[in-house]
Amino acid sequence: MNFVKRAFLSVKMRKVKSLLLMGIFFIVLNLVLAGLAIQSASKEAAVVARQTLGADVILKIDLNKYLEAGGAGSKGDGTPGRVPSVDKKDADKLIGSAYIKSYNYVRQSAVEMLNLDWVKAFGGSESFGQNGELNFTIFGVMESSLVESFQDGKAKMVEGEPITKDMADRNVAVIEKRLAAKNKLKVGDKIKVASMMEGEMKNKELEIIGIYESKKEPASFGGATLSLLDPANEIYVPFGLLQTSSPPTYTYYLKDPKDVDAFKKEALSIGNFPSYYQLDANDDLYKQMMKPIESMASIAKLMVTLVVAAGIAILALIIMLSIKERRKEMGILLSIGEKKSKLIGQFVVEVLLVAVIALGLSSLTGEIISQKIGDTLLANEIASTENNLAEQQFYSGAEVGEAPQINEIDISVTPDILALIALLMMVISLSATLIPALSIMRLNPKDILLKDE
């Protein structure tokens, strides 16, 4: 009789043992499937975390590394040296990267405008600067549309055009709607700079090319709201027009959040930057967001390893006991000329038949079980992380920045995971069957039959 057919009949006849094996396979495969699904979901969560924080990277000076490198010691006269800013030539080296979608350079200064009335902040004060006239903030930008307030929808153009890269050599400006209304200005009119806190733009005449509307809340300084900090008094001009000693901010917006690490690696290699340059992609917040997810993934990885090892051991023990009970059957089959390889093949087929049924059932229940396990693990890791942050803040006495929390994770069983679980099922089945089967197959038919008596 064909050994495959014998395997089918054997499984059918030994219902209780087959159901026991199926139950163990079902548990093992569900736990392994959960572990693999959680690991896969954690990778997706990393992308979500990057998307939450944004795919922007800032090139700046790492003050700690600068001090370690021996910088900012003194000028030689006992006064502290000035921390340098990133050189624009260095910043320009990165703009050709294939990972970059767009980029923006921003610098700012407080200014006094000639014959221009500022918008008084609600409850605010106009008392900044020596004469109390520095009540405007001027921003030099490559692209005004990439400024944070425009990106998050708190500001929008209502008339004219924004500042763009091709306006580098033009004396143009974009002003806020309330400032325009108060001074009865429109697109095409001109305004003039009287003085600046830093830099030189005195008597510079700027043509208004656009008007925007801002819904940002005025910022405060030392508990007071200055008109200088009111969004209504913010003026945008081309980056090259505003020459100040204040350090610019160089921001690169990537095409895909998942490319942050690749871009940083590429940037450091092509930039040949000083050791104290830093590419900041909100890494501290990212690590804080990902800590519970990574801990959960680590536990899931350990779970897969332990469950596979334990599954092989338990199944091998059960199969060995089953095979020992069938010594007489094996002895008779071998004595009538059946090959040992086919007898081993029969045991393998029997186990695989049971395993395939268990896999089918696991594919139906795996996603639900995986989600339950994942939710429990994530909740525990979030609680642990929050406790650690609270302790860190308590003992350090410093405020620890809070990242947006990933409170839930979507775990799904994909075809790739099912293919991997099927492969692992084969490994577990073969390992659990061949190890005990080979120990019996070393005996000859006579020895097997004698041992059975």
KOLDRENMI-636628 format. One record per residue (C-alpha): residue number from 1; residue in three letters; x, y, z. Coordinates in steps of 0.05 Angstrom, whole numbers, plus 5000, padded with zeros to 4 digits. Layout:
BEGIN
+-----+-----+------+------+------+
|   i |  aa |   c1 |   c2 |   c3 |
+-----+-----+------+------+------+
| NUM | ala |    X |    Y |    Z |
...
+-----+-----+------+------+------+
This chain:
BEGIN
+-----+-----+------+------+------+
|   i |  aa |   c1 |   c2 |   c3 |
+-----+-----+------+------+------+
|   1 | met | 5000 | 5000 | 5000 |
|   2 | asn | 5025 | 5069 | 4984 |
|   3 | phe | 5056 | 5103 | 5046 |
|   4 | val | 5017 | 5168 | 5033 |
|   5 | lys | 4951 | 5129 | 5034 |
|   6 | arg | 4974 | 5093 | 5098 |
|   7 | ala | 4987 | 5162 | 5129 |
|   8 | phe | 4916 | 5185 | 5114 |
|   9 | leu | 4887 | 5121 | 5144 |
|  10 | ser | 4931 | 5126 | 5205 |
|  11 | val | 4910 | 5198 | 5220 |
|  12 | lys | 4837 | 5178 | 5212 |
|  13 | met | 4844 | 5117 | 5258 |
|  14 | arg | 4882 | 5153 | 5313 |
|  15 | lys | 4833 | 5211 | 5322 |
|  16 | val | 4850 | 5228 | 5394 |
|  17 | lys | 4925 | 5232 | 5382 |
|  18 | ser | 4915 | 5269 | 5318 |
|  19 | leu | 4871 | 5320 | 5353 |
|  20 | leu | 4924 | 5327 | 5408 |
|  21 | leu | 4978 | 5341 | 5357 |
|  22 | met | 4932 | 5389 | 5320 |
|  23 | gly | 4918 | 5426 | 5385 |
|  24 | ile | 4992 | 5434 | 5400 |
|  25 | phe | 5006 | 5456 | 5329 |
|  26 | phe | 4948 | 5505 | 5332 |
|  27 | ile | 4976 | 5538 | 5396 |
|  28 | val | 5048 | 5539 | 5370 |
|  29 | leu | 5029 | 5567 | 5302 |
|  30 | asn | 4984 | 5620 | 5331 |
|  31 | leu | 5037 | 5644 | 5379 |
|  32 | val | 5091 | 5644 | 5325 |
|  33 | leu | 5044 | 5679 | 5277 |
|  34 | ala | 5029 | 5732 | 5331 |
|  35 | gly | 5103 | 5743 | 5342 |
|  36 | leu | 5118 | 5752 | 5268 |
|  37 | ala | 5057 | 5797 | 5258 |
|  38 | ile | 5077 | 5841 | 5317 |
|  39 | gln | 5147 | 5848 | 5290 |
|  40 | ser | 5120 | 5867 | 5222 |
|  41 | ala | 5071 | 5917 | 5253 |
|  42 | ser | 5127 | 5949 | 5293 |
|  43 | lys | 5163 | 5966 | 5228 |
|  44 | glu | 5100 | 5999 | 5202 |
|  45 | ala | 5095 | 6037 | 5268 |
|  46 | ala | 5164 | 6065 | 5256 |
|  47 | val | 5140 | 6095 | 5191 |
|  48 | val | 5078 | 6123 | 5226 |
|  49 | ala | 5123 | 6154 | 5280 |
|  50 | arg | 5165 | 6188 | 5227 |
|  51 | gln | 5102 | 6213 | 5191 |
|  52 | thr | 5076 | 6240 | 5257 |
|  53 | leu | 5140 | 6278 | 5270 |
|  54 | gly | 5147 | 6298 | 5197 |
|  55 | ala | 5199 | 6281 | 5145 |
|  56 | asp | 5241 | 6342 | 5157 |
|  57 | val | 5315 | 6343 | 5177 |
|  58 | ile | 5350 | 6405 | 5204 |
|  59 | leu | 5425 | 6417 | 5195 |
|  60 | lys | 5452 | 6452 | 5256 |
|  61 | ile | 5509 | 6457 | 5306 |
|  62 | asp | 5512 | 6405 | 5362 |
|  63 | leu | 5535 | 6449 | 5419 |
|  64 | asn | 5561 | 6392 | 5462 |
|  65 | lys | 5604 | 6364 | 5406 |
|  66 | tyr | 5628 | 6434 | 5389 |
|  67 | leu | 5651 | 6444 | 5461 |
|  68 | glu | 5683 | 6375 | 5461 |
|  69 | ala | 5721 | 6394 | 5398 |
|  70 | gly | 5751 | 6453 | 5435 |
|  71 | gly | 5707 | 6507 | 5407 |
|  72 | ala | 5675 | 6568 | 5441 |
|  73 | gly | 5733 | 6574 | 5490 |
|  74 | ser | 5749 | 6647 | 5489 |
|  75 | lys | 5768 | 6703 | 5442 |
|  76 | gly | 5835 | 6711 | 5476 |
|  77 | asp | 5813 | 6770 | 5518 |
|  78 | gly | 5777 | 6728 | 5570 |
|  79 | thr | 5708 | 6734 | 5539 |
|  80 | pro | 5672 | 6672 | 5514 |
|  81 | gly | 5678 | 6656 | 5440 |
|  82 | arg | 5616 | 6656 | 5395 |
|  83 | val | 5586 | 6590 | 5373 |
|  84 | pro | 5588 | 6588 | 5297 |
|  85 | ser | 5529 | 6575 | 5252 |
|  86 | val | 5526 | 6525 | 5196 |
|  87 | asp | 5559 | 6552 | 5133 |
|  88 | lys | 5510 | 6561 | 5076 |
|  89 | lys | 5560 | 6529 | 5028 |
|  90 | asp | 5556 | 6466 | 5071 |
|  91 | ala | 5480 | 6469 | 5072 |
|  92 | asp | 5479 | 6475 | 4996 |
|  93 | lys | 5517 | 6409 | 4989 |
|  94 | leu | 5455 | 6370 | 5009 |
|  95 | ile | 5403 | 6400 | 4964 |
|  96 | gly | 5419 | 6353 | 4906 |
|  97 | ser | 5402 | 6290 | 4946 |
|  98 | ala | 5351 | 6244 | 4914 |
|  99 | tyr | 5316 | 6237 | 4981 |
| 100 | ile | 5298 | 6311 | 4984 |
| 101 | lys | 5230 | 6337 | 4961 |
| 102 | ser | 5243 | 6410 | 4979 |
| 103 | tyr | 5285 | 6452 | 5026 |
| 104 | asn | 5281 | 6518 | 5062 |
| 105 | tyr | 5331 | 6566 | 5094 |
| 106 | val | 5305 | 6614 | 5147 |
| 107 | arg | 5336 | 6671 | 5187 |
| 108 | gln | 5302 | 6728 | 5224 |
| 109 | ser | 5313 | 6795 | 5258 |
| 110 | ala | 5274 | 6848 | 5294 |
| 111 | val | 5264 | 6911 | 5251 |
| 112 | glu | 5236 | 6981 | 5252 |
| 113 | met | 5196 | 7000 | 5191 |
| 114 | leu | 5193 | 7071 | 5164 |
| 115 | asn | 5124 | 7103 | 5168 |
| 116 | leu | 5091 | 7036 | 5181 |
| 117 | asp | 5044 | 7026 | 5240 |
| 118 | trp | 5048 | 6959 | 5274 |
| 119 | val | 4989 | 6918 | 5297 |
| 120 | lys | 4985 | 6920 | 5372 |
| 121 | ala | 4981 | 6851 | 5404 |
| 122 | phe | 4920 | 6841 | 5447 |
| 123 | gly | 4942 | 6862 | 5517 |
| 124 | gly | 5012 | 6870 | 5488 |
| 125 | ser | 5066 | 6922 | 5494 |
| 126 | glu | 5108 | 6961 | 5443 |
| 127 | ser | 5170 | 6968 | 5484 |
| 128 | phe | 5223 | 6929 | 5448 |
| 129 | gly | 5288 | 6961 | 5426 |
| 130 | gln | 5323 | 7025 | 5447 |
| 131 | asn | 5268 | 7070 | 5421 |
| 132 | gly | 5211 | 7021 | 5429 |
| 133 | glu | 5205 | 7018 | 5353 |
| 134 | leu | 5230 | 6947 | 5338 |
| 135 | asn | 5160 | 6919 | 5333 |
| 136 | phe | 5166 | 6878 | 5269 |
| 137 | thr | 5199 | 6811 | 5256 |
| 138 | ile | 5228 | 6802 | 5188 |
| 139 | phe | 5241 | 6731 | 5162 |
| 140 | gly | 5289 | 6716 | 5106 |
| 141 | val | 5264 | 6652 | 5072 |
| 142 | met | 5278 | 6611 | 5010 |
| 143 | glu | 5204 | 6590 | 5006 |
| 144 | ser | 5151 | 6623 | 5049 |
| 145 | ser | 5102 | 6567 | 5033 |
| 146 | leu | 5148 | 6519 | 5071 |
| 147 | val | 5147 | 6559 | 5135 |
| 148 | glu | 5115 | 6518 | 5191 |
| 149 | ser | 5053 | 6562 | 5199 |
| 150 | phe | 5038 | 6555 | 5124 |
| 151 | gln | 5051 | 6481 | 5126 |
| 152 | asp | 5004 | 6467 | 5184 |
| 153 | gly | 4948 | 6511 | 5156 |
| 154 | lys | 4954 | 6567 | 5208 |
| 155 | ala | 4973 | 6616 | 5153 |
| 156 | lys | 4953 | 6621 | 5080 |
| 157 | met | 4962 | 6668 | 5022 |
| 158 | val | 4901 | 6710 | 5007 |
| 159 | glu | 4929 | 6756 | 4953 |
| 160 | gly | 4989 | 6760 | 4907 |
| 161 | glu | 5045 | 6709 | 4909 |
| 162 | pro | 5092 | 6678 | 4961 |
| 163 | ile | 5167 | 6683 | 4967 |
| 164 | thr | 5202 | 6631 | 4923 |
| 165 | lys | 5274 | 6611 | 4909 |
| 166 | asp | 5277 | 6649 | 4843 |
| 167 | met | 5266 | 6715 | 4880 |
| 168 | ala | 5334 | 6714 | 4913 |
| 169 | asp | 5357 | 6780 | 4883 |
| 170 | arg | 5291 | 6817 | 4887 |
| 171 | asn | 5273 | 6870 | 4940 |
| 172 | val | 5204 | 6841 | 4954 |
| 173 | ala | 5162 | 6825 | 5015 |
| 174 | val | 5099 | 6788 | 5037 |
| 175 | ile | 5060 | 6819 | 5095 |
| 176 | glu | 5001 | 6799 | 5139 |
| 177 | lys | 4929 | 6819 | 5123 |
| 178 | arg | 4918 | 6858 | 5188 |
| 179 | leu | 4982 | 6898 | 5178 |
| 180 | ala | 4962 | 6913 | 5106 |
| 181 | ala | 4892 | 6935 | 5128 |
| 182 | lys | 4918 | 6980 | 5183 |
| 183 | asn | 4966 | 7015 | 5136 |
| 184 | lys | 4920 | 7013 | 5076 |
| 185 | leu | 4971 | 6974 | 5035 |
| 186 | lys | 4960 | 6929 | 4976 |
| 187 | val | 5000 | 6886 | 4929 |
| 188 | gly | 5047 | 6931 | 4889 |
| 189 | asp | 5057 | 6982 | 4944 |
| 190 | lys | 5125 | 6993 | 4976 |
| 191 | ile | 5150 | 6993 | 5048 |
| 192 | lys | 5217 | 7014 | 5075 |
| 193 | val | 5262 | 6987 | 5130 |
| 194 | ala | 5285 | 7040 | 5181 |
| 195 | ser | 5332 | 6999 | 5224 |
| 196 | met | 5347 | 6928 | 5247 |
| 197 | met | 5369 | 6895 | 5311 |
| 198 | glu | 5420 | 6855 | 5272 |
| 199 | gly | 5444 | 6863 | 5200 |
| 200 | glu | 5441 | 6920 | 5151 |
| 201 | met | 5377 | 6936 | 5112 |
| 202 | lys | 5370 | 7009 | 5130 |
| 203 | asn | 5329 | 7048 | 5080 |
| 204 | lys | 5318 | 6984 | 5040 |
| 205 | glu | 5254 | 6992 | 5000 |
| 206 | leu | 5212 | 6929 | 4991 |
| 207 | glu | 5155 | 6918 | 4942 |
| 208 | ile | 5095 | 6880 | 4970 |
| 209 | ile | 5083 | 6820 | 4925 |
| 210 | gly | 5035 | 6782 | 4970 |
| 211 | ile | 4989 | 6786 | 5030 |
| 212 | tyr | 4976 | 6727 | 5076 |
| 213 | glu | 4928 | 6714 | 5133 |
| 214 | ser | 4953 | 6684 | 5198 |
| 215 | lys | 4913 | 6649 | 5253 |
| 216 | lys | 4973 | 6636 | 5297 |
| 217 | glu | 4969 | 6657 | 5370 |
| 218 | pro | 5018 | 6712 | 5390 |
| 219 | ala | 5079 | 6686 | 5427 |
| 220 | ser | 5100 | 6714 | 5494 |
| 221 | phe | 5168 | 6734 | 5520 |
| 222 | gly | 5181 | 6732 | 5595 |
| 223 | gly | 5106 | 6727 | 5607 |
| 224 | ala | 5092 | 6789 | 5566 |
| 225 | thr | 5062 | 6792 | 5496 |
| 226 | leu | 5103 | 6838 | 5451 |
| 227 | ser | 5075 | 6865 | 5386 |
| 228 | leu | 5142 | 6843 | 5357 |
| 229 | leu | 5119 | 6771 | 5368 |
| 230 | asp | 5049 | 6780 | 5340 |
| 231 | pro | 5041 | 6742 | 5273 |
| 232 | ala | 5007 | 6805 | 5244 |
| 233 | asn | 5075 | 6840 | 5248 |
| 234 | glu | 5115 | 6785 | 5212 |
| 235 | ile | 5144 | 6804 | 5144 |
| 236 | tyr | 5175 | 6754 | 5096 |
| 237 | val | 5231 | 6771 | 5047 |
| 238 | pro | 5279 | 6729 | 5004 |
| 239 | phe | 5333 | 6693 | 5045 |
| 240 | gly | 5392 | 6727 | 5010 |
| 241 | leu | 5363 | 6796 | 5024 |
| 242 | leu | 5367 | 6789 | 5099 |
| 243 | gln | 5440 | 6788 | 5119 |
| 244 | thr | 5446 | 6781 | 5195 |
| 245 | ser | 5494 | 6750 | 5244 |
| 246 | ser | 5438 | 6707 | 5274 |
| 247 | pro | 5445 | 6633 | 5255 |
| 248 | pro | 5398 | 6610 | 5200 |
| 249 | thr | 5357 | 6547 | 5203 |
| 250 | tyr | 5370 | 6498 | 5145 |
| 251 | thr | 5312 | 6449 | 5136 |
| 252 | tyr | 5307 | 6392 | 5086 |
| 253 | tyr | 5239 | 6361 | 5071 |
| 254 | leu | 5244 | 6288 | 5049 |
| 255 | lys | 5200 | 6251 | 5000 |
| 256 | asp | 5187 | 6195 | 5049 |
| 257 | pro | 5194 | 6193 | 5125 |
| 258 | lys | 5226 | 6124 | 5121 |
| 259 | asp | 5286 | 6154 | 5085 |
| 260 | val | 5308 | 6197 | 5144 |
| 261 | asp | 5363 | 6150 | 5167 |
| 262 | ala | 5387 | 6138 | 5095 |
| 263 | phe | 5389 | 6213 | 5082 |
| 264 | lys | 5428 | 6227 | 5145 |
| 265 | lys | 5479 | 6174 | 5127 |
| 266 | glu | 5486 | 6200 | 5056 |
| 267 | ala | 5490 | 6272 | 5080 |
| 268 | leu | 5547 | 6258 | 5128 |
| 269 | ser | 5587 | 6223 | 5074 |
| 270 | ile | 5578 | 6275 | 5018 |
| 271 | gly | 5580 | 6336 | 5063 |
| 272 | asn | 5648 | 6324 | 5095 |
| 273 | phe | 5622 | 6366 | 5152 |
| 274 | pro | 5658 | 6385 | 5217 |
| 275 | ser | 5646 | 6335 | 5273 |
| 276 | tyr | 5601 | 6383 | 5310 |
| 277 | tyr | 5549 | 6389 | 5254 |
| 278 | gln | 5485 | 6353 | 5270 |
| 279 | leu | 5427 | 6328 | 5226 |
| 280 | asp | 5367 | 6331 | 5273 |
| 281 | ala | 5304 | 6294 | 5253 |
| 282 | asn | 5270 | 6298 | 5321 |
| 283 | asp | 5310 | 6236 | 5338 |
| 284 | asp | 5299 | 6241 | 5413 |
| 285 | leu | 5224 | 6246 | 5405 |
| 286 | tyr | 5226 | 6190 | 5354 |
| 287 | lys | 5263 | 6144 | 5402 |
| 288 | gln | 5214 | 6162 | 5457 |
| 289 | met | 5155 | 6146 | 5412 |
| 290 | met | 5186 | 6081 | 5389 |
| 291 | lys | 5211 | 6055 | 5456 |
| 292 | pro | 5147 | 6018 | 5474 |
| 293 | ile | 5140 | 5992 | 5403 |
| 294 | glu | 5212 | 5967 | 5400 |
| 295 | ser | 5206 | 5934 | 5469 |
| 296 | met | 5143 | 5900 | 5445 |
| 297 | ala | 5178 | 5876 | 5381 |
| 298 | ser | 5236 | 5850 | 5422 |
| 299 | ile | 5189 | 5810 | 5466 |
| 300 | ala | 5154 | 5784 | 5404 |
| 301 | lys | 5220 | 5762 | 5374 |
| 302 | leu | 5239 | 5725 | 5438 |
| 303 | met | 5170 | 5694 | 5439 |
| 304 | val | 5178 | 5666 | 5369 |
| 305 | thr | 5246 | 5635 | 5386 |
| 306 | leu | 5221 | 5604 | 5451 |
| 307 | val | 5156 | 5578 | 5422 |
| 308 | val | 5190 | 5546 | 5361 |
| 309 | ala | 5241 | 5512 | 5406 |
| 310 | ala | 5189 | 5490 | 5456 |
| 311 | gly | 5142 | 5468 | 5400 |
| 312 | ile | 5195 | 5424 | 5368 |
| 313 | ala | 5213 | 5393 | 5436 |
| 314 | ile | 5141 | 5379 | 5457 |
| 315 | leu | 5119 | 5353 | 5389 |
| 316 | ala | 5182 | 5310 | 5383 |
| 317 | leu | 5167 | 5278 | 5451 |
| 318 | ile | 5095 | 5264 | 5433 |
| 319 | ile | 5114 | 5236 | 5364 |
| 320 | met | 5169 | 5193 | 5396 |
| 321 | leu | 5120 | 5162 | 5445 |
| 322 | ser | 5071 | 5151 | 5387 |
| 323 | ile | 5125 | 5117 | 5345 |
| 324 | lys | 5146 | 5072 | 5402 |
| 325 | glu | 5075 | 5049 | 5409 |
| 326 | arg | 5075 | 5030 | 5335 |
| 327 | arg | 5139 | 4987 | 5337 |
| 328 | lys | 5101 | 4924 | 5317 |
| 329 | glu | 5069 | 4959 | 5258 |
| 330 | met | 5137 | 4983 | 5235 |
| 331 | gly | 5170 | 4915 | 5245 |
| 332 | ile | 5116 | 4880 | 5203 |
| 333 | leu | 5121 | 4933 | 5147 |
| 334 | leu | 5197 | 4928 | 5146 |
| 335 | ser | 5196 | 4852 | 5147 |
| 336 | ile | 5151 | 4849 | 5085 |
| 337 | gly | 5200 | 4893 | 5047 |
| 338 | glu | 5177 | 4965 | 5060 |
| 339 | lys | 5235 | 5013 | 5056 |
| 340 | lys | 5255 | 5052 | 5118 |
| 341 | ser | 5254 | 5117 | 5079 |
| 342 | lys | 5181 | 5106 | 5060 |
| 343 | leu | 5163 | 5089 | 5132 |
| 344 | ile | 5196 | 5154 | 5155 |
| 345 | gly | 5159 | 5188 | 5098 |
| 346 | gln | 5093 | 5161 | 5126 |
| 347 | phe | 5106 | 5192 | 5194 |
| 348 | val | 5125 | 5258 | 5162 |
| 349 | val | 5061 | 5259 | 5120 |
| 350 | glu | 5019 | 5242 | 5181 |
| 351 | val | 5048 | 5301 | 5220 |
| 352 | leu | 5043 | 5348 | 5160 |
| 353 | leu | 4970 | 5329 | 5149 |
| 354 | val | 4954 | 5350 | 5221 |
| 355 | ala | 4998 | 5411 | 5216 |
| 356 | val | 4966 | 5436 | 5151 |
| 357 | ile | 4897 | 5433 | 5184 |
| 358 | ala | 4924 | 5470 | 5245 |
| 359 | leu | 4955 | 5522 | 5198 |
| 360 | gly | 4888 | 5532 | 5163 |
| 361 | leu | 4853 | 5544 | 5229 |
| 362 | ser | 4910 | 5589 | 5253 |
| 363 | ser | 4903 | 5632 | 5191 |
| 364 | leu | 4830 | 5645 | 5211 |
| 365 | thr | 4844 | 5661 | 5284 |
| 366 | gly | 4915 | 5687 | 5280 |
| 367 | glu | 4899 | 5760 | 5267 |
| 368 | ile | 4850 | 5765 | 5325 |
| 369 | ile | 4898 | 5731 | 5373 |
| 370 | ser | 4957 | 5772 | 5347 |
| 371 | gln | 4918 | 5837 | 5358 |
| 372 | lys | 4899 | 5817 | 5429 |
| 373 | ile | 4971 | 5798 | 5447 |
| 374 | gly | 4998 | 5861 | 5414 |
| 375 | asp | 4949 | 5907 | 5450 |
| 376 | thr | 4967 | 5876 | 5517 |
| 377 | leu | 5042 | 5880 | 5505 |
| 378 | leu | 5038 | 5952 | 5480 |
| 379 | ala | 4995 | 5974 | 5539 |
| 380 | asn | 5046 | 5944 | 5587 |
| 381 | glu | 5105 | 5975 | 5551 |
| 382 | ile | 5071 | 6044 | 5549 |
| 383 | ala | 5058 | 6041 | 5624 |
| 384 | ser | 5130 | 6020 | 5637 |
| 385 | thr | 5157 | 6077 | 5593 |
| 386 | glu | 5113 | 6129 | 5626 |
| 387 | asn | 5136 | 6106 | 5695 |
| 388 | asn | 5209 | 6110 | 5673 |
| 389 | leu | 5198 | 6181 | 5646 |
| 390 | ala | 5164 | 6202 | 5710 |
| 391 | glu | 5222 | 6174 | 5751 |
| 392 | gln | 5272 | 6208 | 5706 |
| 393 | gln | 5237 | 6275 | 5714 |
| 394 | phe | 5230 | 6266 | 5789 |
| 395 | tyr | 5304 | 6250 | 5801 |
| 396 | ser | 5333 | 6298 | 5750 |
| 397 | gly | 5287 | 6355 | 5769 |
| 398 | ala | 5284 | 6373 | 5695 |
| 399 | glu | 5225 | 6371 | 5649 |
| 400 | val | 5227 | 6312 | 5601 |
| 401 | gly | 5198 | 6328 | 5532 |
| 402 | glu | 5138 | 6287 | 5514 |
| 403 | ala | 5131 | 6256 | 5445 |
| 404 | pro | 5064 | 6241 | 5413 |
| 405 | gln | 5046 | 6172 | 5439 |
| 406 | ile | 5029 | 6113 | 5395 |
| 407 | asn | 4974 | 6083 | 5437 |
| 408 | glu | 4951 | 6030 | 5389 |
| 409 | ile | 4980 | 5987 | 5335 |
| 410 | asp | 4946 | 5954 | 5275 |
| 411 | ile | 4968 | 5882 | 5270 |
| 412 | ser | 4950 | 5844 | 5207 |
| 413 | val | 4969 | 5777 | 5179 |
| 414 | thr | 4996 | 5787 | 5109 |
| 415 | pro | 5009 | 5735 | 5055 |
| 416 | asp | 5084 | 5743 | 5068 |
| 417 | ile | 5073 | 5725 | 5142 |
| 418 | leu | 5030 | 5665 | 5123 |
| 419 | ala | 5084 | 5641 | 5075 |
| 420 | leu | 5137 | 5648 | 5130 |
| 421 | ile | 5093 | 5612 | 5180 |
| 422 | ala | 5082 | 5556 | 5130 |
| 423 | leu | 5157 | 5549 | 5122 |
| 424 | leu | 5166 | 5547 | 5198 |
| 425 | met | 5111 | 5495 | 5202 |
| 426 | met | 5150 | 5451 | 5154 |
| 427 | val | 5213 | 5461 | 5196 |
| 428 | ile | 5177 | 5445 | 5261 |
| 429 | ser | 5142 | 5384 | 5230 |
| 430 | leu | 5205 | 5355 | 5199 |
| 431 | ser | 5248 | 5368 | 5261 |
| 432 | ala | 5196 | 5340 | 5309 |
| 433 | thr | 5186 | 5277 | 5265 |
| 434 | leu | 5255 | 5260 | 5239 |
| 435 | ile | 5291 | 5263 | 5305 |
| 436 | pro | 5251 | 5207 | 5339 |
| 437 | ala | 5238 | 5169 | 5274 |
| 438 | leu | 5312 | 5162 | 5258 |
| 439 | ser | 5327 | 5134 | 5327 |
| 440 | ile | 5277 | 5077 | 5314 |
| 441 | met | 5299 | 5066 | 5243 |
| 442 | arg | 5369 | 5046 | 5265 |
| 443 | leu | 5340 | 4980 | 5288 |
| 444 | asn | 5327 | 4921 | 5241 |
| 445 | pro | 5257 | 4889 | 5235 |
| 446 | lys | 5276 | 4830 | 5281 |
| 447 | asp | 5300 | 4877 | 5336 |
| 448 | ile | 5237 | 4920 | 5330 |
| 449 | leu | 5191 | 4859 | 5336 |
| 450 | leu | 5231 | 4830 | 5394 |
| 451 | lys | 5230 | 4896 | 5432 |
| 452 | asp | 5155 | 4897 | 5423 |
| 453 | glu | 5146 | 4831 | 5459 |
+-----+-----+------+------+------+
